[in-house]
Amino acid sequence: MSWLRTLYLSLSVLGAALTLPHFVAYLWMNGWDWRDMIAAWFQNSSVRGVTFDVLVAAVTASIWIVADTTLRRAPRGLWALPVIWGVGLGCGLPLYLYIRSRPLA
């Protein structure tokens, strides 16, 4: 595996490791009601700004991934979409780059 693929995979794991504990801790302390967590993402102007920034980036990355996998005829990359929306962009985008950088045989 090339150093770049190793870096992508490492960043994907890091993205999950830095994101999921916070989501799980919040849900554990406040109950497993996703509506409350989503409401917290829009609680004040600062948090709202970051939330919208990440949402726009996630939508953009998702559109690009669908277009790129279609053009390349490499549907394996679509695995990154549920990761982006279920874990986070910081995990899903490096995962897609890891999958995309696979040597074509």
DSSP file (Angstrom, degrees, kcal/mol; ACC not computed):
  #  RESIDUE AA STRUCTURE BP1 BP2  ACC     N-H-->O    O-->H-N    N-H-->O    O-->H-N    TCO  KAPPA ALPHA  PHI   PSI    X-CA   Y-CA   Z-CA
    1    1 A M              0   0    0      0, 0.0   101,-0.0     0, 0.0     0, 0.0   0.000 360.0 360.0 360.0 136.2    0.0    0.0    0.0
    2    2 A S     >  -     0   0    0      1,-0.1     4,-2.2     4,-0.0     5,-0.2  -0.238 360.0-112.1 -71.5 163.0    1.3    3.4   -0.9
    3    3 A W  H  > S+     0   0    0      1,-0.2     4,-2.2     2,-0.2    -1,-0.1   0.847 117.8  54.6 -64.1 -33.1    2.1    6.1    1.7
    4    4 A L  H  > S+     0   0    0      2,-0.2     4,-2.5     1,-0.2    -1,-0.2   0.914 108.0  47.0 -69.2 -42.7   -0.8    8.2    0.3
    5    5 A R  H  > S+     0   0    0      2,-0.2     4,-2.5     1,-0.2     5,-0.2   0.898 112.0  51.9 -63.8 -39.3   -3.4    5.4    0.7
    6    6 A T  H  X S+     0   0    0     -4,-2.2     4,-2.5     1,-0.2    -2,-0.2   0.901 109.5  49.9 -62.5 -40.5   -2.0    4.7    4.2
    7    7 A L  H  X S+     0   0    0     -4,-2.2     4,-2.6     2,-0.2    -2,-0.2   0.930 110.5  49.3 -63.5 -46.1   -2.5    8.4    5.0
    8    8 A Y  H  X S+     0   0    0     -4,-2.5     4,-2.1     1,-0.2    -2,-0.2   0.927 113.1  46.6 -58.8 -46.2   -6.1    8.4    3.7
    9    9 A L  H  X S+     0   0    0     -4,-2.5     4,-2.3     1,-0.2    -1,-0.2   0.908 112.4  50.3 -64.5 -41.4   -7.0    5.3    5.7
   10   10 A S  H  X S+     0   0    0     -4,-2.5     4,-2.6     1,-0.2    -2,-0.2   0.903 110.4  49.6 -63.0 -41.5   -5.3    6.8    8.8
   11   11 A L  H  X S+     0   0    0     -4,-2.6     4,-2.7     2,-0.2    -1,-0.2   0.862 109.4  52.7 -66.4 -35.3   -7.2   10.1    8.4
   12   12 A S  H  X S+     0   0    0     -4,-2.1     4,-1.9     2,-0.2    -2,-0.2   0.933 111.6  45.0 -64.4 -45.8  -10.5    8.1    8.0
   13   13 A V  H  X S+     0   0    0     -4,-2.3     4,-2.7     2,-0.2    -2,-0.2   0.908 114.1  50.0 -63.8 -42.0   -9.9    6.2   11.2
   14   14 A L  H  X S+     0   0    0     -4,-2.6     4,-2.3     1,-0.2     5,-0.2   0.905 107.2  54.8 -63.2 -41.7   -8.8    9.4   13.0
   15   15 A G  H  X S+     0   0    0     -4,-2.7     4,-1.0    75,-0.4    76,-0.3   0.892 112.6  42.7 -58.9 -40.6  -12.0   11.1   11.7
   16   16 A A  H  X S+     0   0    0     -4,-1.9     4,-2.1    74,-0.2     3,-0.3   0.916 113.3  51.9 -70.3 -42.9  -14.1    8.4   13.3
   17   17 A A  H  < S+     0   0    0     -4,-2.7    -2,-0.2     1,-0.2    -1,-0.2   0.818 114.4  42.6 -65.6 -31.0  -12.1    8.3   16.5
   18   18 A L  H  < S+     0   0    0     -4,-2.3    -1,-0.2    -5,-0.2     4,-0.2   0.681 122.5  37.7 -88.0 -18.1  -12.4   12.0   17.0
   19   19 A T  H >X S+     0   0    0     -4,-1.0     4,-1.6    -3,-0.3     3,-0.9   0.898 106.9  55.2 -98.1 -54.5  -16.1   12.3   16.1
   20   20 A L  H 3X S+     0   0    0     -4,-2.1     4,-2.9     1,-0.3     5,-0.3   0.842 100.4  58.2 -58.1 -40.8  -18.0    9.2   17.3
   21   21 A P  H 3> S+     0   0    0      0, 0.0     4,-2.4     0, 0.0    -1,-0.3   0.879 107.7  49.2 -58.9 -34.5  -17.0    9.5   21.0
   22   22 A H  H <> S+     0   0    0     -3,-0.9     4,-2.3    -4,-0.2    -2,-0.2   0.917 112.8  46.1 -70.1 -42.7  -18.5   13.0   21.2
   23   23 A F  H  X S+     0   0    0     -4,-1.6     4,-2.6     2,-0.2     5,-0.2   0.944 115.6  46.1 -63.7 -46.9  -21.8   11.9   19.6
   24   24 A V  H  X S+     0   0    0     -4,-2.9     4,-2.7     1,-0.2    -2,-0.2   0.910 112.4  50.7 -64.1 -42.4  -22.1    8.8   21.7
   25   25 A A  H  X S+     0   0    0     -4,-2.4     4,-2.3    -5,-0.3    -1,-0.2   0.916 111.8  48.0 -62.3 -42.8  -21.3   10.8   24.9
   26   26 A Y  H  X S+     0   0    0     -4,-2.3     4,-2.4     1,-0.2    -2,-0.2   0.945 114.7  44.9 -62.0 -48.3  -23.9   13.4   24.1
   27   27 A L  H  X S+     0   0    0     -4,-2.6     4,-1.0     1,-0.2    -2,-0.2   0.871 112.6  52.1 -65.3 -36.0  -26.5   10.8   23.3
   28   28 A W  H  < S+     0   0    0     -4,-2.7    -1,-0.2    -5,-0.2    -2,-0.2   0.899 116.1  39.6 -66.5 -40.7  -25.6    8.8   26.5
   29   29 A M  H  < S+     0   0    0     -4,-2.3    -2,-0.2    -5,-0.2    -1,-0.2   0.805 127.0  33.1 -78.7 -30.0  -25.9   11.9   28.7
   30   30 A N  H  < S-     0   0    0     -4,-2.4     3,-0.2     1,-0.3    -2,-0.2   0.285 117.4 -95.8-113.0   9.5  -29.0   13.4   27.1
   31   31 A G     <  -     0   0    0     -4,-1.0     2,-1.1    -5,-0.1    -1,-0.3   0.061  43.7 -77.8  87.7 155.8  -30.9   10.3   26.0
   32   32 A W  S    S+     0   0    0     -4,-0.1     2,-0.8    -3,-0.1    -1,-0.1  -0.194  82.3 130.2 -88.4  45.3  -30.9    8.7   22.6
   33   33 A D    >>  -     0   0    0     -2,-1.1     4,-1.2    -3,-0.2     3,-0.8  -0.880  41.8-164.7-101.0 107.7  -33.2   11.2   21.0
   34   34 A W  H 3> S+     0   0    0     -2,-0.8     4,-2.7     1,-0.2     5,-0.2   0.791  84.9  66.9 -64.0 -28.4  -31.5   12.4   17.7
   35   35 A R  H 3> S+     0   0    0      1,-0.2     4,-2.2     2,-0.2    -1,-0.2   0.890 100.1  49.8 -61.2 -38.6  -33.9   15.3   17.6
   36   36 A D  H <> S+     0   0    0     -3,-0.8     4,-1.8     2,-0.2    -1,-0.2   0.902 111.5  48.2 -66.2 -40.7  -32.2   16.8   20.7
   37   37 A M  H  X S+     0   0    0     -4,-1.2     4,-1.1     2,-0.2    -2,-0.2   0.923 112.0  48.5 -66.9 -42.4  -28.8   16.4   19.2
   38   38 A I  H  < S+     0   0    0     -4,-2.7     3,-0.5     1,-0.2     4,-0.4   0.892 109.2  53.7 -64.7 -38.4  -29.7   17.9   15.9
   39   39 A A  H >< S+     0   0    0     -4,-2.2     3,-1.4     1,-0.2    -1,-0.2   0.870 103.6  57.2 -61.5 -35.6  -31.3   20.8   17.8
   40   40 A A  H >< S+     0   0    0     -4,-1.8     3,-1.3     1,-0.3     4,-0.3   0.802  95.7  64.5 -65.4 -28.0  -28.0   21.3   19.6
   41   41 A W  T 3< S+     0   0    0     -4,-1.1    10,-0.3    -3,-0.5    -1,-0.3   0.666 109.9  38.5 -68.3 -14.7  -26.3   21.7   16.2
   42   42 A F  T <  S+     0   0    0     -3,-1.4    -1,-0.3    -4,-0.4    -2,-0.2   0.060  81.6 116.6-120.9  22.8  -28.3   24.9   15.7
   43   43 A Q  S <  S+     0   0    0     -3,-1.3     2,-0.3     1,-0.0    -2,-0.1   0.859  81.8   1.1 -66.7 -39.9  -28.3   26.3   19.3
   44   44 A N  S  > S-     0   0    0     -4,-0.3     4,-2.8    -3,-0.1     5,-0.2  -0.887  81.2 -93.4-143.7 174.6  -26.3   29.5   18.6
   45   45 A S  H  > S+     0   0    0     -2,-0.3     4,-2.3     1,-0.2     5,-0.2   0.873 119.4  51.6 -60.9 -40.7  -24.8   31.4   15.7
   46   46 A S  H  > S+     0   0    0      2,-0.2     4,-1.7     1,-0.2    -1,-0.2   0.946 114.9  40.5 -63.3 -49.6  -21.3   30.0   16.1
   47   47 A V  H  > S+     0   0    0      1,-0.2     4,-2.6     2,-0.2    -2,-0.2   0.883 113.3  55.4 -67.6 -38.7  -22.5   26.4   16.1
   48   48 A R  H  X S+     0   0    0     -4,-2.8     4,-2.8     1,-0.2     5,-0.2   0.906 105.8  52.6 -59.8 -42.3  -25.0   27.1   13.3
   49   49 A G  H  X S+     0   0    0     -4,-2.3     4,-2.1     1,-0.2    -1,-0.2   0.920 111.9  44.2 -60.6 -45.4  -22.2   28.4   11.2
   50   50 A V  H  X S+     0   0    0     -4,-1.7     4,-2.5     2,-0.2     5,-0.2   0.903 113.0  52.7 -65.8 -41.2  -20.0   25.3   11.6
   51   51 A T  H  X S+     0   0    0     -4,-2.6     4,-2.5   -10,-0.3    -2,-0.2   0.935 111.3  45.1 -60.9 -47.5  -23.0   23.1   11.1
   52   52 A F  H  X S+     0   0    0     -4,-2.8     4,-2.6     2,-0.2     5,-0.2   0.886 111.7  53.7 -65.0 -37.4  -24.0   24.8    7.8
   53   53 A D  H  X S+     0   0    0     -4,-2.1     4,-2.1    -5,-0.2    -2,-0.2   0.938 112.5  43.0 -60.7 -47.2  -20.3   24.7    6.7
   54   54 A V  H  X S+     0   0    0     -4,-2.5     4,-2.7     2,-0.2    -2,-0.2   0.884 113.0  53.1 -67.8 -38.8  -20.1   20.9    7.3
   55   55 A L  H  X S+     0   0    0     -4,-2.5     4,-2.6    -5,-0.2     5,-0.2   0.923 110.1  46.9 -62.9 -44.4  -23.5   20.3    5.7
   56   56 A V  H  X S+     0   0    0     -4,-2.6     4,-2.5     1,-0.2    -1,-0.2   0.916 114.3  47.9 -63.7 -42.0  -22.5   22.2    2.5
   57   57 A A  H  X S+     0   0    0     -4,-2.1     4,-2.7    -5,-0.2    -2,-0.2   0.897 112.2  49.4 -64.9 -40.1  -19.2   20.3    2.4
   58   58 A A  H  X S+     0   0    0     -4,-2.7     4,-2.3     2,-0.2    -2,-0.2   0.901 112.3  47.1 -67.1 -41.4  -21.0   16.9    3.0
   59   59 A V  H  X S+     0   0    0     -4,-2.6     4,-2.5     2,-0.2     5,-0.2   0.931 114.1  48.2 -64.2 -44.9  -23.5   17.6    0.2
   60   60 A T  H  X S+     0   0    0     -4,-2.5     4,-2.4    -5,-0.2    -2,-0.2   0.928 112.8  47.5 -61.2 -46.4  -20.8   18.7   -2.2
   61   61 A A  H  X S+     0   0    0     -4,-2.7     4,-2.6     1,-0.2    -1,-0.2   0.893 111.6  51.7 -62.5 -39.6  -18.6   15.6   -1.4
   62   62 A S  H  X S+     0   0    0     -4,-2.3     4,-2.4     2,-0.2    -2,-0.2   0.920 110.3  47.5 -64.7 -43.9  -21.7   13.4   -1.8
   63   63 A I  H  X S+     0   0    0     -4,-2.5     4,-2.5     1,-0.2     5,-0.2   0.925 113.8  48.3 -62.0 -44.1  -22.5   14.8   -5.2
   64   64 A W  H  X S+     0   0    0     -4,-2.4     4,-3.2    -5,-0.2     5,-0.2   0.909 110.4  51.2 -63.6 -41.9  -18.9   14.5   -6.3
   65   65 A I  H  X S+     0   0    0     -4,-2.6     4,-2.8     2,-0.2     5,-0.3   0.927 111.4  47.0 -63.0 -45.0  -18.7   10.9   -5.1
   66   66 A V  H  X S+     0   0    0     -4,-2.4     4,-1.8     2,-0.2    -2,-0.2   0.938 116.5  44.4 -62.6 -45.8  -21.8    9.9   -7.0
   67   67 A A  H  X S+     0   0    0     -4,-2.5     4,-2.5    -5,-0.2    -2,-0.2   0.921 115.7  47.2 -63.9 -44.0  -20.6   11.6  -10.1
   68   68 A D  H  X S+     0   0    0     -4,-3.2     4,-2.7     1,-0.2     5,-0.2   0.908 111.9  48.4 -67.3 -42.7  -17.1   10.3   -9.9
   69   69 A T  H  X>S+     0   0    0     -4,-2.8     5,-1.9    -5,-0.2     4,-0.8   0.858 112.6  50.6 -67.2 -32.5  -18.1    6.7   -9.2
   70   70 A T  H  <5S+     0   0    0     -4,-1.8     3,-0.4    -5,-0.3    -2,-0.2   0.943 113.6  43.5 -67.5 -47.8  -20.5    6.9  -12.1
   71   71 A L  H  <5S+     0   0    0     -4,-2.5    -2,-0.2     1,-0.2    -1,-0.2   0.897 120.0  41.6 -64.7 -40.5  -17.9    8.2  -14.5
   72   72 A R  H  <5S-     0   0    0     -4,-2.7    -1,-0.2    -5,-0.2    -2,-0.2   0.564 102.2-132.2 -83.1  -8.4  -15.2    5.8  -13.3
   73   73 A R  T  <5 +     0   0    0     -4,-0.8    -3,-0.2    -3,-0.4    -4,-0.1   0.930  65.4 131.7  52.5  48.0  -17.7    2.9  -13.1
   74   74 A A    > < +     0   0    0     -5,-1.9     3,-1.7    -6,-0.2     4,-0.2  -0.685  28.2 173.2-129.0  76.3  -16.4    2.1   -9.7
   75   75 A P  G >   +     0   0    0      0, 0.0     3,-1.9     0, 0.0     4,-0.3   0.639  65.1  84.3 -65.0 -13.4  -19.4    1.7   -7.4
   76   76 A R  G >  S+     0   0    0      1,-0.3     3,-1.6     2,-0.2     4,-0.2   0.831  79.9  66.2 -57.3 -31.2  -17.3    0.5   -4.5
   77   77 A G  G X  S+     0   0    0     -3,-1.7     3,-1.9     1,-0.3    -1,-0.3   0.697  80.4  78.2 -64.9 -19.0  -16.7    4.2   -3.7
   78   78 A L  G X  S+     0   0    0     -3,-1.9     3,-1.4     1,-0.3    -1,-0.3   0.678  73.4  79.9 -65.6 -15.6  -20.4    4.6   -2.8
   79   79 A W  G <> S+     0   0    0     -3,-1.6     4,-0.8    -4,-0.3    -1,-0.3   0.765  82.5  65.8 -60.2 -23.5  -19.6    2.9    0.5
   80   80 A A  H <> S+     0   0    0     -3,-1.9     4,-2.7     1,-0.2    -1,-0.3   0.767  85.8  72.1 -70.9 -24.2  -18.3    6.3    1.6
   81   81 A L  H <> S+     0   0    0     -3,-1.4     4,-2.2    -4,-0.3     5,-0.2   0.941  98.7  42.5 -62.2 -51.0  -21.8    7.9    1.4
   82   82 A P  H  > S+     0   0    0      0, 0.0     4,-1.8     0, 0.0     5,-0.3   0.824 114.3  54.3 -65.7 -25.4  -23.4    6.3    4.5
   83   83 A V  H  X>S+     0   0    0     -4,-0.8     4,-2.6     2,-0.2     5,-2.3   0.920 107.4  49.6 -70.5 -42.7  -20.1    6.9    6.4
   84   84 A I  H  <5S+     0   0    0     -4,-2.7    -1,-0.2     1,-0.2    -3,-0.1   0.938 120.6  35.5 -58.4 -46.8  -20.2   10.6    5.5
   85   85 A W  H  <5S+     0   0    0     -4,-2.2    -1,-0.2    -5,-0.2    -2,-0.2   0.683 126.1  39.0 -85.5 -18.3  -23.8   10.9    6.7
   86   86 A G  H  <5S+     0   0    0     -4,-1.8    -3,-0.2    -5,-0.2    -2,-0.2   0.773 135.0  12.3-100.5 -31.6  -23.6    8.4    9.6
   87   87 A V  T  <5S-     0   0    0     -4,-2.6     2,-0.2    -5,-0.3    -3,-0.2   0.781 113.9 -85.4-110.4 -55.3  -20.2    9.1   11.1
   88   88 A G    >>< -     0   0    0     -5,-2.3     4,-2.8     1,-0.1     3,-1.1  -0.774  27.3 -91.6 155.7 160.3  -19.0   12.4    9.5
   89   89 A L  H 3> S+     0   0    0      1,-0.2     4,-2.3    -2,-0.2    -1,-0.1   0.845 118.0  63.8 -62.8 -36.0  -17.3   14.1    6.6
   90   90 A G  H 34 S+     0   0    0      1,-0.2   -75,-0.4     2,-0.2    -1,-0.2   0.681 114.7  32.1 -65.4 -18.0  -13.9   13.8    8.4
   91   91 A C  H <> S+     0   0    0     -3,-1.1     4,-1.5   -76,-0.3    -2,-0.2   0.785 120.2  48.9-100.7 -44.1  -14.2   10.0    8.2
   92   92 A G  H  X S+     0   0    0     -4,-2.8     4,-2.5    -9,-0.3    -3,-0.2   0.872 107.0  51.9 -71.6 -40.1  -16.1    9.5    5.0
   93   93 A L  H  X S+     0   0    0     -4,-2.3     4,-2.4     2,-0.2     5,-0.2   0.947 112.2  44.7 -66.9 -47.8  -14.1   11.8    2.6
   94   94 A P  H  > S+     0   0    0      0, 0.0     4,-2.3     0, 0.0    -1,-0.2   0.874 112.1  55.2 -62.1 -32.9  -10.7   10.2    3.5
   95   95 A L  H  X S+     0   0    0     -4,-1.5     4,-2.6     2,-0.2    -2,-0.2   0.935 108.1  47.9 -62.5 -44.9  -12.4    6.8    3.2
   96   96 A Y  H  X S+     0   0    0     -4,-2.5     4,-3.3     1,-0.2     5,-0.2   0.925 111.3  49.9 -61.3 -43.8  -13.6    7.7   -0.3
   97   97 A L  H  X S+     0   0    0     -4,-2.4     4,-1.8     1,-0.2    -1,-0.2   0.872 110.2  51.6 -63.3 -35.4  -10.1    8.9   -1.3
   98   98 A Y  H  < S+     0   0    0     -4,-2.3    -2,-0.2    -5,-0.2    -1,-0.2   0.945 114.0  42.8 -63.1 -48.4   -8.6    5.7    0.1
   99   99 A I  H >< S+     0   0    0     -4,-2.6     3,-1.3     1,-0.2    -2,-0.2   0.912 115.0  50.3 -64.3 -42.3  -11.1    3.6   -2.0
  100  100 A R  H 3< S+     0   0    0     -4,-3.3    -1,-0.2     1,-0.3    -2,-0.2   0.819 103.6  58.7 -67.9 -31.1  -10.6    5.8   -5.1
  101  101 A S  T 3< S+     0   0    0     -4,-1.8    -1,-0.3    -5,-0.2    -2,-0.2   0.405  76.4 125.0 -82.7   5.2   -6.8    5.6   -4.9
  102  102 A R  S <  S-     0   0    0     -3,-1.3     2,-0.1    -4,-0.2    -3,-0.0  -0.408  75.5-100.5 -61.7 135.2   -6.9    1.8   -5.2
  103  103 A P        -     0   0    0      0, 0.0     2,-0.4     0, 0.0    -1,-0.1  -0.366  35.4-125.5 -59.6 132.3   -4.7    0.7   -8.1
  104  104 A L              0   0    0      1,-0.1    -3,-0.0    -3,-0.1     0, 0.0  -0.670 360.0 360.0 -81.3 130.7   -6.9   -0.1  -11.2
  105  105 A A              0   0    0     -2,-0.4    -1,-0.1     0, 0.0     0, 0.0   0.443 360.0 360.0 -99.7 360.0   -6.3   -3.6  -12.4
